Amino acid sequence: QLQLVESGGGLVQPGGSLRLSCAASGFTLDGYAIGWFRQAPGKEREGVSCISRGGRTNYADSVKGRFTISRDNAKNTVTLQMNSLKPEDTAVYYCAATSSGTFVQNMCAMRMVNNWGQGTQVTVSS
């Protein structure tokens, strides 16, 4: 069974940092493009960032310059480093995988996702 498990969420003050990890079980991530999405209360789920099998990346305008996505195929994980966090970054963050080779070029399109993690809560508050 293919599973994605997120970790690293929590409560942080504005301006702080968090590092989210997405780990896979039942399959190896190196065959997939990976995306991070988030959903705030009362809002639709939105794309945050994604990375292709070859390491090409894409970011939502709202997080450019603050978030960095990376992958470590040897450890079978994808990481989202989040710096300079703002209250509006508060949301449940989801890791997602797709076998599509055009995921990043299509701006991390949600319709291309094959597998979802269960999410991890990120709260930015003083």
C-alpha positions in Angstrom: 0.0 0.0 0.0 1.4 3.4 -1.0 1.6 5.8 1.9 2.8 9.3 2.4 3.4 10.6 5.9 4.1 14.2 6.8 5.9 15.4 9.9 7.4 18.6 11.3 4.3 20.7 11.8 3.7 22.7 14.9 3.2 26.1 16.5 5.7 28.8 15.6 5.9 32.6 16.1 5.7 35.0 13.1 9.1 35.2 11.5 10.0 31.7 12.6 10.9 28.6 10.7 9.6 25.0 10.4 10.8 22.1 8.3 8.2 19.7 7.0 9.2 16.2 5.8 7.3 13.8 3.6 8.2 10.2 3.9 7.0 7.4 1.7 6.3 3.8 2.5 5.4 1.1 0.1 7.1 2.8 -2.8 10.2 4.9 -3.7 9.7 8.6 -4.2 12.3 8.8 -6.9 9.7 7.7 -9.5 7.3 10.5 -8.6 7.0 14.2 -8.6 6.1 15.5 -5.2 4.0 18.5 -4.2 3.1 20.3 -1.0 -0.4 21.7 -0.6 -2.1 23.5 2.2 -5.7 24.1 3.4 -6.6 26.8 5.8 -10.0 26.8 7.7 -12.8 27.9 5.4 -10.5 28.0 2.3 -9.9 25.7 -0.6 -6.8 23.6 -0.8 -4.0 25.3 -2.7 -0.6 24.4 -4.1 2.5 25.6 -2.2 5.4 24.0 -4.0 6.4 20.9 -6.0 9.5 19.2 -7.3 9.9 17.0 -10.3 11.8 13.6 -10.4 14.7 15.5 -11.8 14.7 18.3 -9.2 12.9 21.0 -11.1 10.8 23.1 -8.7 7.9 25.5 -8.7 6.5 27.7 -5.9 3.3 29.7 -5.3 3.9 33.4 -5.4 2.9 33.7 -1.8 5.8 31.6 -0.6 8.6 32.4 -3.1 11.8 33.4 -1.4 10.6 32.0 1.9 10.0 28.3 1.3 12.4 25.8 -0.3 11.5 22.3 -1.4 14.1 19.6 -1.8 14.3 15.8 -2.2 16.6 13.2 -0.9 15.9 10.0 -2.9 18.4 8.0 -0.8 16.3 8.7 2.3 13.0 8.5 0.4 11.9 11.9 1.7 11.0 15.3 0.4 11.4 18.3 2.6 9.8 21.8 2.7 11.9 24.3 4.6 9.7 27.2 5.6 11.3 30.5 6.7 9.9 33.9 7.6 6.6 32.4 8.4 3.5 34.6 8.5 0.1 34.1 10.2 -1.4 33.6 6.8 0.7 30.5 6.4 -1.4 28.8 9.0 -3.0 25.7 7.5 -2.9 21.9 7.3 -0.1 21.0 5.0 -0.4 17.9 2.8 2.2 16.0 0.8 1.2 14.6 -2.5 2.7 12.3 -5.2 2.1 12.0 -8.9 3.5 9.8 -11.6 2.9 12.7 -14.1 6.0 14.0 -15.8 4.5 17.4 -16.3 3.4 18.1 -12.8 5.8 21.0 -12.2 5.3 22.5 -15.6 1.6 22.5 -14.9 2.1 24.6 -11.7 1.7 21.6 -9.3 -1.9 21.0 -10.6 -4.0 19.2 -8.0 -5.8 17.2 -10.6 -2.6 15.3 -11.4 -2.1 14.0 -7.8 -2.4 10.2 -7.3 -1.6 9.9 -3.6 -2.1 12.1 -0.6 -0.7 12.2 2.9 -2.9 12.8 5.9 -1.5 16.3 6.6 0.3 18.1 9.4 -0.9 21.3 11.1 1.2 24.4 10.9 0.1 27.3 13.1 1.9 30.7 13.0 0.8 32.8 15.9 2.3 35.0 18.6 
